[in-house]
Amino acid sequence: MARILLIVGGGIAAFKAAELVRMARKAGHSVTPVLTDGGAHFVTPMSLAALAESPVYTSLWDLKDETEMGHIQLSRAADLVLVCPATADLLAKMAAGIASDLATTLLLATDKPVVVAPAMNVRMWLHAATQANVATLKARGVTILEPDEGDMACGEYGPGRLPEPADILTRIAPILESRGALDLPGERALEGKHVLVTAGPTHEPIDPVRVIANRSSGKQGFAIAAAAARAGARVTLVAGPVSLATPGGVARIDVETARQMADAVAEALPADAAILVAAVADWRVVNAAKSKLKKGGGPPALEFAPNPDILKTLAGHPDRPGLLVGFAAETDNVVANAQSKLASKGADWIVANDVSGDVMGGASNRVHLVTKDGVEDWPDQSKAEVAAHLIDRIAKELRVQA
């Protein structure tokens, strides 16, 4: 898998670096930690070394480290340099090209992609100087992982929180994949196959400004489309309203409503495999208002009608895909409900996941693959890893069918 050079800056969020290392190692990546003086106040070299199973580098002036691996080699031996957390001070030094310690020297010397995960007080993040430094780094090709919004350790609220480690790993996966740094499942195993994927929510209009929707981010479906394309498939991605970049090598069709999604799916047939990840609204408003409904008129009396059942329709379609995979987002009795859905919809597989937590919109997923042969319980993984695992299983199944 990938080789990550992790630079740990000096902020309270540095404690998350330990969990990031643990999760990266679990995913099969190698991690070489570089601990700044400030970072060492929040996490110890021994902790990072134990989790990374790698030496931790701390000083530009360590003769032993320079003899075994000089800082220039260290800066270029990785597939990606990740700064996490990146403080306002570290961002300023990067923007100014300062090389005053090991971390900043490595950042100036590297020829590999650099990803920065800022974490700081909201006022520091929003300060004009910090935003100017961020703009400078972006212009130089540095990838900035925008901080999350939430409660701060200092008691304030706003943007500046470090994203969760699982989210960081998901967000760097496309960069690693584009450089061939990840072990791809069944490389080119889907060559010559057409894979159809749906992703995201649907929006069902109430009036011109209001919709019925859900919290689906589309991340899992987009990750699956990306994994299928990397495996050599021709991929058609039918996407509901999401703000995600189109994966490389994927043909994207944007829709809004369930009926539009159903039409787009039908038009995309035939397909060797269809993976219906989208969280499609079960109901729509029968007569959406032509003008904005006014509050003064009281609560509107909405009449609902069922939306097309895309999975069940595909199961009975003359051009039924060779492998039909549905998703079941459940909050209770996850596996049992998925088994019921497998039988009632006529799908080949159902991927079941518990969405009672923060899975919708989150970076990780824990799924169960339900087939006529039984249930496979998969471990907690990033959505990119779930996608890779699923595409690997699909490629093997299509080979059996051939």
Contacts in CASP RR format, 6 or more apart in sequence:
PFRMAT RR
TARGET T0000
AUTHOR 0000-0000-0000
METHOD contacts of the structure
MODEL  1
MARILLIVGGGIAAFKAAELVRMARKAGHSVTPVLTDGGAHFVTPMSLAA
LAESPVYTSLWDLKDETEMGHIQLSRAADLVLVCPATADLLAKMAAGIAS
DLATTLLLATDKPVVVAPAMNVRMWLHAATQANVATLKARGVTILEPDEG
DMACGEYGPGRLPEPADILTRIAPILESRGALDLPGERALEGKHVLVTAG
PTHEPIDPVRVIANRSSGKQGFAIAAAAARAGARVTLVAGPVSLATPGGV
ARIDVETARQMADAVAEALPADAAILVAAVADWRVVNAAKSKLKKGGGPP
ALEFAPNPDILKTLAGHPDRPGLLVGFAAETDNVVANAQSKLASKGADWI
VANDVSGDVMGGASNRVHLVTKDGVEDWPDQSKAEVAAHLIDRIAKELRV
QA
1 27 0 8 1.000
1 28 0 8 1.000
1 29 0 8 1.000
1 30 0 8 1.000
1 181 0 8 1.000
1 182 0 8 1.000
1 183 0 8 1.000
2 29 0 8 1.000
2 30 0 8 1.000
2 79 0 8 1.000
2 80 0 8 1.000
2 176 0 8 1.000
2 181 0 8 1.000
2 182 0 8 1.000
3 29 0 8 1.000
3 30 0 8 1.000
3 32 0 8 1.000
3 77 0 8 1.000
3 78 0 8 1.000
3 79 0 8 1.000
3 80 0 8 1.000
3 181 0 8 1.000
4 24 0 8 1.000
4 29 0 8 1.000
4 30 0 8 1.000
4 31 0 8 1.000
4 32 0 8 1.000
4 78 0 8 1.000
4 79 0 8 1.000
4 80 0 8 1.000
4 81 0 8 1.000
4 82 0 8 1.000
4 172 0 8 1.000
5 32 0 8 1.000
5 34 0 8 1.000
5 74 0 8 1.000
5 75 0 8 1.000
5 77 0 8 1.000
5 78 0 8 1.000
5 80 0 8 1.000
5 81 0 8 1.000
5 82 0 8 1.000
5 106 0 8 1.000
5 110 0 8 1.000
5 112 0 8 1.000
6 17 0 8 1.000
6 20 0 8 1.000
6 21 0 8 1.000
6 24 0 8 1.000
6 31 0 8 1.000
6 32 0 8 1.000
6 33 0 8 1.000
6 34 0 8 1.000
6 52 0 8 1.000
6 82 0 8 1.000
6 84 0 8 1.000
7 34 0 8 1.000
7 36 0 8 1.000
7 81 0 8 1.000
7 82 0 8 1.000
7 83 0 8 1.000
7 84 0 8 1.000
7 103 0 8 1.000
7 106 0 8 1.000
7 107 0 8 1.000
8 14 0 8 1.000
8 17 0 8 1.000
8 33 0 8 1.000
8 34 0 8 1.000
8 35 0 8 1.000
8 36 0 8 1.000
8 39 0 8 1.000
8 43 0 8 1.000
8 48 0 8 1.000
8 84 0 8 1.000
8 85 0 8 1.000
9 35 0 8 1.000
9 36 0 8 1.000
9 38 0 8 1.000
9 39 0 8 1.000
9 83 0 8 1.000
9 84 0 8 1.000
9 85 0 8 1.000
9 86 0 8 1.000
9 87 0 8 1.000
9 90 0 8 1.000
9 103 0 8 1.000
10 36 0 8 1.000
10 37 0 8 1.000
10 38 0 8 1.000
10 39 0 8 1.000
10 41 0 8 1.000
10 42 0 8 1.000
10 85 0 8 1.000
10 87 0 8 1.000
10 90 0 8 1.000
11 38 0 8 1.000
11 39 0 8 1.000
11 41 0 8 1.000
11 42 0 8 1.000
11 85 0 8 1.000
11 87 0 8 1.000
11 119 0 8 1.000
11 120 0 8 1.000
12 42 0 8 1.000
12 119 0 8 1.000
12 153 0 8 1.000
13 85 0 8 1.000
13 119 0 8 1.000
13 161 0 8 1.000
13 162 0 8 1.000
14 38 0 8 1.000
14 39 0 8 1.000
14 42 0 8 1.000
14 43 0 8 1.000
14 85 0 8 1.000
15 42 0 8 1.000
15 43 0 8 1.000
16 84 0 8 1.000
16 85 0 8 1.000
16 162 0 8 1.000
16 164 0 8 1.000
16 165 0 8 1.000
17 33 0 8 1.000
17 43 0 8 1.000
17 48 0 8 1.000
17 84 0 8 1.000
17 85 0 8 1.000
18 43 0 8 1.000
18 47 0 8 1.000
18 48 0 8 1.000
18 51 0 8 1.000
19 165 0 8 1.000
20 84 0 8 1.000
20 165 0 8 1.000
20 168 0 8 1.000
20 169 0 8 1.000
21 31 0 8 1.000
21 33 0 8 1.000
21 48 0 8 1.000
21 51 0 8 1.000
21 52 0 8 1.000
22 51 0 8 1.000
23 165 0 8 1.000
23 166 0 8 1.000
23 169 0 8 1.000
23 382 0 8 1.000
24 31 0 8 1.000
24 169 0 8 1.000
25 31 0 8 1.000
25 51 0 8 1.000
25 52 0 8 1.000
25 53 0 8 1.000
27 169 0 8 1.000
27 381 0 8 1.000
27 382 0 8 1.000
27 385 0 8 1.000
30 52 0 8 1.000
30 54 0 8 1.000
31 51 0 8 1.000
31 52 0 8 1.000
31 54 0 8 1.000
32 52 0 8 1.000
32 54 0 8 1.000
32 55 0 8 1.000
32 57 0 8 1.000
32 74 0 8 1.000
32 77 0 8 1.000
32 78 0 8 1.000
33 45 0 8 1.000
33 48 0 8 1.000
33 49 0 8 1.000
33 52 0 8 1.000
33 54 0 8 1.000
33 56 0 8 1.000
33 57 0 8 1.000
34 56 0 8 1.000
34 57 0 8 1.000
34 58 0 8 1.000
34 74 0 8 1.000
34 102 0 8 1.000
34 103 0 8 1.000
34 106 0 8 1.000
35 43 0 8 1.000
35 45 0 8 1.000
35 48 0 8 1.000
35 56 0 8 1.000
35 57 0 8 1.000
35 58 0 8 1.000
36 58 0 8 1.000
36 90 0 8 1.000
36 101 0 8 1.000
36 102 0 8 1.000
36 103 0 8 1.000
37 58 0 8 1.000
37 101 0 8 1.000
40 58 0 8 1.000
45 56 0 8 1.000
45 58 0 8 1.000
48 56 0 8 1.000
49 55 0 8 1.000
49 56 0 8 1.000
55 65 0 8 1.000
57 65 0 8 1.000
57 74 0 8 1.000
57 102 0 8 1.000
58 102 0 8 1.000
59 65 0 8 1.000
59 101 0 8 1.000
59 102 0 8 1.000
60 71 0 8 1.000
60 101 0 8 1.000
60 102 0 8 1.000
60 105 0 8 1.000
69 77 0 8 1.000
71 102 0 8 1.000
71 105 0 8 1.000
71 106 0 8 1.000
71 109 0 8 1.000
72 109 0 8 1.000
74 106 0 8 1.000
75 81 0 8 1.000
75 105 0 8 1.000
75 106 0 8 1.000
75 107 0 8 1.000
75 109 0 8 1.000
75 110 0 8 1.000
75 111 0 8 1.000
75 112 0 8 1.000
76 109 0 8 1.000
76 110 0 8 1.000
76 111 0 8 1.000
76 112 0 8 1.000
78 110 0 8 1.000
78 112 0 8 1.000
79 112 0 8 1.000
79 113 0 8 1.000
79 176 0 8 1.000
79 179 0 8 1.000
79 181 0 8 1.000
80 112 0 8 1.000
80 113 0 8 1.000
80 114 0 8 1.000
80 115 0 8 1.000
80 172 0 8 1.000
80 175 0 8 1.000
80 176 0 8 1.000
80 179 0 8 1.000
80 181 0 8 1.000
81 106 0 8 1.000
81 107 0 8 1.000
81 110 0 8 1.000
81 112 0 8 1.000
81 113 0 8 1.000
81 114 0 8 1.000
81 115 0 8 1.000
82 114 0 8 1.000
82 115 0 8 1.000
82 116 0 8 1.000
82 117 0 8 1.000
82 168 0 8 1.000
82 172 0 8 1.000
83 90 0 8 1.000
83 94 0 8 1.000
83 103 0 8 1.000
83 107 0 8 1.000
83 114 0 8 1.000
83 115 0 8 1.000
83 116 0 8 1.000
83 117 0 8 1.000
84 116 0 8 1.000
84 117 0 8 1.000
84 119 0 8 1.000
84 162 0 8 1.000
84 168 0 8 1.000
85 117 0 8 1.000
85 118 0 8 1.000
85 119 0 8 1.000
85 120 0 8 1.000
85 162 0 8 1.000
86 94 0 8 1.000
86 116 0 8 1.000
86 117 0 8 1.000
86 118 0 8 1.000
86 119 0 8 1.000
87 118 0 8 1.000
87 119 0 8 1.000
87 120 0 8 1.000
88 118 0 8 1.000
88 120 0 8 1.000
88 124 0 8 1.000
88 125 0 8 1.000
88 127 0 8 1.000
88 129 0 8 1.000
88 130 0 8 1.000
88 133 0 8 1.000
90 103 0 8 1.000
90 104 0 8 1.000
91 116 0 8 1.000
91 118 0 8 1.000
91 130 0 8 1.000
91 133 0 8 1.000
91 134 0 8 1.000
91 137 0 8 1.000
92 129 0 8 1.000
92 130 0 8 1.000
92 133 0 8 1.000
93 100 0 8 1.000
93 104 0 8 1.000
94 104 0 8 1.000
94 107 0 8 1.000
94 116 0 8 1.000
94 133 0 8 1.000
94 137 0 8 1.000
94 142 0 8 1.000
95 132 0 8 1.000
95 133 0 8 1.000
95 136 0 8 1.000
95 137 0 8 1.000
97 104 0 8 1.000
97 108 0 8 1.000
98 104 0 8 1.000
99 105 0 8 1.000
99 107 0 8 1.000
99 108 0 8 1.000
99 109 0 8 1.000
107 114 0 8 1.000
113 143 0 8 1.000
113 175 0 8 1.000
113 179 0 8 1.000
114 141 0 8 1.000
114 142 0 8 1.000
114 143 0 8 1.000
115 142 0 8 1.000
115 143 0 8 1.000
115 145 0 8 1.000
115 171 0 8 1.000
115 172 0 8 1.000
115 175 0 8 1.000
116 137 0 8 1.000
116 142 0 8 1.000
116 143 0 8 1.000
116 144 0 8 1.000
116 145 0 8 1.000
117 145 0 8 1.000
117 147 0 8 1.000
117 162 0 8 1.000
117 163 0 8 1.000
117 168 0 8 1.000
118 125 0 8 1.000
118 134 0 8 1.000
118 144 0 8 1.000
118 145 0 8 1.000
118 146 0 8 1.000
118 147 0 8 1.000
118 160 0 8 1.000
118 162 0 8 1.000
119 147 0 8 1.000
119 160 0 8 1.000
119 161 0 8 1.000
119 162 0 8 1.000
120 130 0 8 1.000
120 147 0 8 1.000
120 160 0 8 1.000
121 152 0 8 1.000
121 154 0 8 1.000
121 156 0 8 1.000
121 160 0 8 1.000
122 152 0 8 1.000
122 156 0 8 1.000
122 157 0 8 1.000
122 158 0 8 1.000
122 159 0 8 1.000
122 160 0 8 1.000
123 156 0 8 1.000
124 130 0 8 1.000
125 147 0 8 1.000
125 159 0 8 1.000
125 160 0 8 1.000
126 159 0 8 1.000
134 144 0 8 1.000
137 144 0 8 1.000
138 144 0 8 1.000
143 172 0 8 1.000
143 175 0 8 1.000
145 163 0 8 1.000
145 168 0 8 1.000
145 171 0 8 1.000
146 159 0 8 1.000
147 159 0 8 1.000
147 160 0 8 1.000
147 161 0 8 1.000
147 162 0 8 1.000
147 163 0 8 1.000
148 159 0 8 1.000
148 160 0 8 1.000
148 161 0 8 1.000
148 162 0 8 1.000
148 163 0 8 1.000
148 164 0 8 1.000
149 157 0 8 1.000
149 158 0 8 1.000
149 159 0 8 1.000
149 160 0 8 1.000
149 161 0 8 1.000
150 157 0 8 1.000
150 158 0 8 1.000
150 159 0 8 1.000
150 160 0 8 1.000
150 161 0 8 1.000
151 157 0 8 1.000
151 161 0 8 1.000
152 158 0 8 1.000
152 160 0 8 1.000
152 161 0 8 1.000
163 171 0 8 1.000
163 363 0 8 1.000
164 363 0 8 1.000
166 362 0 8 1.000
166 363 0 8 1.000
166 364 0 8 1.000
166 382 0 8 1.000
167 362 0 8 1.000
167 363 0 8 1.000
167 364 0 8 1.000
168 363 0 8 1.000
169 363 0 8 1.000
169 382 0 8 1.000
169 384 0 8 1.000
170 219 0 8 1.000
170 223 0 8 1.000
170 363 0 8 1.000
170 364 0 8 1.000
170 382 0 8 1.000
170 383 0 8 1.000
170 384 0 8 1.000
171 363 0 8 1.000
173 182 0 8 1.000
173 223 0 8 1.000
173 382 0 8 1.000
173 384 0 8 1.000
174 226 0 8 1.000
174 247 0 8 1.000
174 384 0 8 1.000
176 182 0 8 1.000
177 184 0 8 1.000
177 226 0 8 1.000
177 230 0 8 1.000
177 384 0 8 1.000
182 388 0 8 1.000
184 227 0 8 1.000
184 230 0 8 1.000
184 231 0 8 1.000
184 388 0 8 1.000
185 227 0 8 1.000
185 231 0 8 1.000
185 388 0 8 1.000
185 389 0 8 1.000
185 391 0 8 1.000
185 392 0 8 1.000
185 395 0 8 1.000
186 231 0 8 1.000
186 392 0 8 1.000
186 395 0 8 1.000
187 231 0 8 1.000
188 231 0 8 1.000
188 232 0 8 1.000
189 231 0 8 1.000
189 232 0 8 1.000
189 392 0 8 1.000
189 395 0 8 1.000
189 396 0 8 1.000
189 399 0 8 1.000
190 228 0 8 1.000
190 231 0 8 1.000
190 232 0 8 1.000
190 233 0 8 1.000
190 272 0 8 1.000
190 391 0 8 1.000
190 394 0 8 1.000
190 395 0 8 1.000
190 398 0 8 1.000
191 231 0 8 1.000
191 232 0 8 1.000
191 233 0 8 1.000
192 232 0 8 1.000
192 233 0 8 1.000
192 234 0 8 1.000
193 232 0 8 1.000
193 233 0 8 1.000
193 234 0 8 1.000
193 272 0 8 1.000
193 273 0 8 1.000
193 398 0 8 1.000
194 233 0 8 1.000
194 234 0 8 1.000
194 235 0 8 1.000
194 236 0 8 1.000
194 270 0 8 1.000
194 271 0 8 1.000
194 272 0 8 1.000
194 273 0 8 1.000
195 225 0 8 1.000
195 228 0 8 1.000
195 233 0 8 1.000
195 234 0 8 1.000
195 235 0 8 1.000
195 236 0 8 1.000
195 271 0 8 1.000
195 272 0 8 1.000
195 273 0 8 1.000
195 274 0 8 1.000
195 275 0 8 1.000
195 394 0 8 1.000
196 235 0 8 1.000
196 236 0 8 1.000
196 238 0 8 1.000
196 265 0 8 1.000
196 268 0 8 1.000
196 269 0 8 1.000
196 271 0 8 1.000
196 273 0 8 1.000
196 274 0 8 1.000
196 275 0 8 1.000
196 321 0 8 1.000
197 221 0 8 1.000
197 224 0 8 1.000
197 225 0 8 1.000
197 228 0 8 1.000
197 235 0 8 1.000
197 236 0 8 1.000
197 237 0 8 1.000
197 238 0 8 1.000
197 274 0 8 1.000
197 275 0 8 1.000
197 276 0 8 1.000
197 277 0 8 1.000
198 221 0 8 1.000
198 237 0 8 1.000
198 238 0 8 1.000
198 239 0 8 1.000
198 261 0 8 1.000
198 265 0 8 1.000
198 275 0 8 1.000
198 276 0 8 1.000
198 277 0 8 1.000
198 278 0 8 1.000
198 280 0 8 1.000
198 310 0 8 1.000
199 218 0 8 1.000
199 220 0 8 1.000
199 221 0 8 1.000
199 222 0 8 1.000
199 224 0 8 1.000
199 225 0 8 1.000
199 237 0 8 1.000
199 238 0 8 1.000
199 239 0 8 1.000
199 240 0 8 1.000
199 242 0 8 1.000
199 277 0 8 1.000
199 278 0 8 1.000
200 216 0 8 1.000
200 217 0 8 1.000
200 218 0 8 1.000
200 221 0 8 1.000
200 239 0 8 1.000
200 240 0 8 1.000
200 241 0 8 1.000
200 242 0 8 1.000
200 277 0 8 1.000
200 278 0 8 1.000
200 279 0 8 1.000
201 213 0 8 1.000
201 214 0 8 1.000
201 215 0 8 1.000
201 216 0 8 1.000
201 218 0 8 1.000
201 240 0 8 1.000
201 241 0 8 1.000
201 242 0 8 1.000
201 278 0 8 1.000
201 279 0 8 1.000
201 280 0 8 1.000
201 281 0 8 1.000
202 213 0 8 1.000
202 240 0 8 1.000
202 241 0 8 1.000
202 255 0 8 1.000
202 256 0 8 1.000
202 257 0 8 1.000
202 258 0 8 1.000
202 260 0 8 1.000
202 261 0 8 1.000
202 278 0 8 1.000
202 279 0 8 1.000
202 280 0 8 1.000
202 281 0 8 1.000
202 307 0 8 1.000
203 211 0 8 1.000
203 212 0 8 1.000
203 213 0 8 1.000
203 240 0 8 1.000
203 241 0 8 1.000
203 256 0 8 1.000
203 257 0 8 1.000
203 281 0 8 1.000
204 211 0 8 1.000
204 212 0 8 1.000
204 213 0 8 1.000
204 257 0 8 1.000
204 258 0 8 1.000
204 281 0 8 1.000
204 283 0 8 1.000
204 284 0 8 1.000
204 285 0 8 1.000
204 307 0 8 1.000
205 211 0 8 1.000
205 257 0 8 1.000
205 285 0 8 1.000
205 288 0 8 1.000
206 212 0 8 1.000
206 285 0 8 1.000
206 288 0 8 1.000
206 289 0 8 1.000
206 293 0 8 1.000
206 300 0 8 1.000
206 302 0 8 1.000
207 288 0 8 1.000
207 289 0 8 1.000
207 290 0 8 1.000
207 291 0 8 1.000
207 292 0 8 1.000
207 293 0 8 1.000
208 289 0 8 1.000
208 290 0 8 1.000
208 291 0 8 1.000
208 292 0 8 1.000
209 292 0 8 1.000
210 292 0 8 1.000
210 293 0 8 1.000
212 281 0 8 1.000
212 283 0 8 1.000
212 284 0 8 1.000
212 285 0 8 1.000
213 241 0 8 1.000
213 281 0 8 1.000
214 279 0 8 1.000
214 281 0 8 1.000
214 360 0 8 1.000
215 360 0 8 1.000
215 361 0 8 1.000
216 242 0 8 1.000
216 278 0 8 1.000
216 279 0 8 1.000
216 329 0 8 1.000
216 360 0 8 1.000
216 361 0 8 1.000
217 242 0 8 1.000
217 244 0 8 1.000
217 360 0 8 1.000
217 361 0 8 1.000
217 362 0 8 1.000
218 239 0 8 1.000
218 240 0 8 1.000
218 242 0 8 1.000
218 244 0 8 1.000
218 277 0 8 1.000
218 278 0 8 1.000
218 361 0 8 1.000
219 244 0 8 1.000
219 361 0 8 1.000
219 362 0 8 1.000
219 363 0 8 1.000
219 383 0 8 1.000
220 277 0 8 1.000
220 327 0 8 1.000
220 365 0 8 1.000
220 383 0 8 1.000
220 386 0 8 1.000
220 387 0 8 1.000
221 237 0 8 1.000
221 275 0 8 1.000
221 277 0 8 1.000
221 278 0 8 1.000
221 387 0 8 1.000
222 237 0 8 1.000
222 239 0 8 1.000
222 242 0 8 1.000
222 244 0 8 1.000
222 247 0 8 1.000
223 383 0 8 1.000
223 384 0 8 1.000
223 386 0 8 1.000
223 387 0 8 1.000
224 275 0 8 1.000
224 277 0 8 1.000
224 387 0 8 1.000
224 390 0 8 1.000
224 391 0 8 1.000
225 235 0 8 1.000
225 237 0 8 1.000
225 247 0 8 1.000
225 250 0 8 1.000
226 247 0 8 1.000
226 248 0 8 1.000
226 250 0 8 1.000
226 384 0 8 1.000
226 387 0 8 1.000
227 384 0 8 1.000
227 387 0 8 1.000
227 388 0 8 1.000
227 390 0 8 1.000
227 391 0 8 1.000
228 235 0 8 1.000
228 275 0 8 1.000
228 391 0 8 1.000
228 394 0 8 1.000
229 235 0 8 1.000
229 247 0 8 1.000
229 248 0 8 1.000
229 249 0 8 1.000
229 250 0 8 1.000
231 391 0 8 1.000
231 395 0 8 1.000
233 272 0 8 1.000
234 251 0 8 1.000
235 247 0 8 1.000
235 249 0 8 1.000
235 250 0 8 1.000
235 251 0 8 1.000
236 250 0 8 1.000
236 251 0 8 1.000
236 253 0 8 1.000
236 268 0 8 1.000
236 271 0 8 1.000
237 246 0 8 1.000
237 247 0 8 1.000
237 250 0 8 1.000
237 251 0 8 1.000
237 252 0 8 1.000
237 253 0 8 1.000
238 253 0 8 1.000
238 255 0 8 1.000
238 261 0 8 1.000
238 264 0 8 1.000
238 265 0 8 1.000
238 268 0 8 1.000
238 278 0 8 1.000
239 252 0 8 1.000
239 253 0 8 1.000
239 254 0 8 1.000
239 255 0 8 1.000
239 278 0 8 1.000
240 254 0 8 1.000
240 255 0 8 1.000
240 256 0 8 1.000
240 261 0 8 1.000
240 278 0 8 1.000
241 254 0 8 1.000
241 256 0 8 1.000
246 252 0 8 1.000
253 264 0 8 1.000
253 268 0 8 1.000
255 261 0 8 1.000
255 263 0 8 1.000
255 264 0 8 1.000
257 281 0 8 1.000
257 284 0 8 1.000
257 307 0 8 1.000
258 280 0 8 1.000
258 281 0 8 1.000
258 284 0 8 1.000
258 307 0 8 1.000
258 308 0 8 1.000
258 310 0 8 1.000
259 284 0 8 1.000
259 307 0 8 1.000
259 308 0 8 1.000
261 278 0 8 1.000
261 280 0 8 1.000
261 310 0 8 1.000
262 307 0 8 1.000
262 308 0 8 1.000
262 310 0 8 1.000
262 313 0 8 1.000
265 274 0 8 1.000
265 276 0 8 1.000
265 310 0 8 1.000
265 314 0 8 1.000
266 313 0 8 1.000
266 317 0 8 1.000
269 317 0 8 1.000
269 319 0 8 1.000
269 321 0 8 1.000
270 319 0 8 1.000
270 321 0 8 1.000
271 319 0 8 1.000
271 321 0 8 1.000
271 322 0 8 1.000
272 321 0 8 1.000
272 322 0 8 1.000
272 323 0 8 1.000
272 398 0 8 1.000
273 321 0 8 1.000
273 322 0 8 1.000
273 323 0 8 1.000
273 324 0 8 1.000
273 325 0 8 1.000
273 394 0 8 1.000
273 398 0 8 1.000
274 314 0 8 1.000
274 321 0 8 1.000
274 323 0 8 1.000
274 324 0 8 1.000
274 325 0 8 1.000
275 325 0 8 1.000
275 326 0 8 1.000
275 327 0 8 1.000
275 390 0 8 1.000
275 394 0 8 1.000
276 310 0 8 1.000
276 311 0 8 1.000
276 314 0 8 1.000
276 324 0 8 1.000
276 325 0 8 1.000
276 326 0 8 1.000
276 327 0 8 1.000
277 326 0 8 1.000
277 327 0 8 1.000
277 351 0 8 1.000
278 310 0 8 1.000
278 327 0 8 1.000
279 327 0 8 1.000
279 329 0 8 1.000
279 360 0 8 1.000
280 307 0 8 1.000
280 310 0 8 1.000
281 307 0 8 1.000
282 306 0 8 1.000
282 307 0 8 1.000
283 304 0 8 1.000
283 305 0 8 1.000
283 306 0 8 1.000
283 307 0 8 1.000
284 304 0 8 1.000
284 305 0 8 1.000
284 306 0 8 1.000
284 307 0 8 1.000
285 302 0 8 1.000
285 303 0 8 1.000
285 304 0 8 1.000
285 305 0 8 1.000
286 303 0 8 1.000
286 304 0 8 1.000
286 305 0 8 1.000
287 303 0 8 1.000
289 300 0 8 1.000
293 300 0 8 1.000
309 345 0 8 1.000
311 324 0 8 1.000
311 326 0 8 1.000
311 345 0 8 1.000
311 346 0 8 1.000
311 347 0 8 1.000
312 344 0 8 1.000
312 345 0 8 1.000
312 346 0 8 1.000
314 320 0 8 1.000
314 321 0 8 1.000
314 324 0 8 1.000
315 324 0 8 1.000
315 345 0 8 1.000
315 346 0 8 1.000
315 347 0 8 1.000
316 346 0 8 1.000
322 348 0 8 1.000
322 398 0 8 1.000
322 401 0 8 1.000
323 348 0 8 1.000
323 349 0 8 1.000
323 394 0 8 1.000
323 397 0 8 1.000
323 398 0 8 1.000
323 401 0 8 1.000
324 346 0 8 1.000
324 347 0 8 1.000
324 348 0 8 1.000
324 349 0 8 1.000
325 347 0 8 1.000
325 348 0 8 1.000
325 349 0 8 1.000
325 350 0 8 1.000
325 351 0 8 1.000
325 390 0 8 1.000
325 394 0 8 1.000
326 341 0 8 1.000
326 345 0 8 1.000
326 347 0 8 1.000
326 349 0 8 1.000
326 350 0 8 1.000
326 351 0 8 1.000
327 350 0 8 1.000
327 351 0 8 1.000
327 352 0 8 1.000
327 353 0 8 1.000
328 334 0 8 1.000
328 337 0 8 1.000
328 338 0 8 1.000
328 341 0 8 1.000
328 350 0 8 1.000
328 351 0 8 1.000
328 352 0 8 1.000
328 353 0 8 1.000
328 370 0 8 1.000
329 353 0 8 1.000
329 355 0 8 1.000
329 359 0 8 1.000
329 360 0 8 1.000
330 337 0 8 1.000
330 338 0 8 1.000
330 352 0 8 1.000
330 353 0 8 1.000
330 354 0 8 1.000
330 355 0 8 1.000
331 354 0 8 1.000
331 355 0 8 1.000
331 356 0 8 1.000
332 356 0 8 1.000
334 352 0 8 1.000
334 353 0 8 1.000
334 354 0 8 1.000
334 368 0 8 1.000
335 352 0 8 1.000
335 368 0 8 1.000
335 370 0 8 1.000
335 375 0 8 1.000
337 352 0 8 1.000
338 350 0 8 1.000
338 351 0 8 1.000
338 352 0 8 1.000
338 368 0 8 1.000
338 370 0 8 1.000
339 350 0 8 1.000
339 370 0 8 1.000
339 375 0 8 1.000
341 347 0 8 1.000
341 350 0 8 1.000
342 349 0 8 1.000
342 350 0 8 1.000
342 370 0 8 1.000
342 371 0 8 1.000
342 372 0 8 1.000
348 371 0 8 1.000
348 372 0 8 1.000
349 369 0 8 1.000
349 370 0 8 1.000
349 371 0 8 1.000
350 369 0 8 1.000
350 370 0 8 1.000
350 371 0 8 1.000
351 367 0 8 1.000
351 368 0 8 1.000
351 369 0 8 1.000
351 370 0 8 1.000
351 390 0 8 1.000
352 367 0 8 1.000
352 368 0 8 1.000
352 369 0 8 1.000
352 370 0 8 1.000
353 359 0 8 1.000
353 365 0 8 1.000
353 366 0 8 1.000
353 367 0 8 1.000
353 368 0 8 1.000
354 366 0 8 1.000
359 365 0 8 1.000
359 366 0 8 1.000
362 383 0 8 1.000
363 382 0 8 1.000
363 383 0 8 1.000
364 380 0 8 1.000
364 381 0 8 1.000
364 382 0 8 1.000
364 383 0 8 1.000
365 380 0 8 1.000
365 381 0 8 1.000
365 382 0 8 1.000
365 383 0 8 1.000
365 386 0 8 1.000
366 378 0 8 1.000
366 379 0 8 1.000
366 380 0 8 1.000
366 381 0 8 1.000
367 378 0 8 1.000
367 386 0 8 1.000
368 375 0 8 1.000
368 376 0 8 1.000
368 377 0 8 1.000
368 378 0 8 1.000
369 375 0 8 1.000
369 376 0 8 1.000
369 378 0 8 1.000
369 390 0 8 1.000
369 393 0 8 1.000
378 386 0 8 1.000
378 389 0 8 1.000
381 389 0 8 1.000
END
